[in-house]
Amino acid sequence: MVLVYLLIRAEHGKEGLVKTALSKYDEIKEIHEIFGRYDIIAKVQTEDAEKFKRFIKNKIRIIQGMKSTEPLFVSDDETS
């Protein structure tokens, strides 16, 4: 299982539109609007890295009002 926190920049005034579009996908487990360099953070879970790549390419990048994304992959190393 792959767990990723996705930092999202939306076009000005389109944050709500992007958040609504994201909420339609089962891969999105949580969504929060944030302040700072990014507008939204989403917790994403997929079966593997390849499915995450396809999810971003085929579903996320086409959302109207989406400006950019930055994925933060969660480490699975429990010894850290």
ABEGO torsion letter per residue (X at the ends): XBBBBBBBBBBBGAAAAAAAAAAABAABABBBBBBEABABBBBBBBABAAAAAAAAAAAAAABBGBABBBBBBBBABAAX
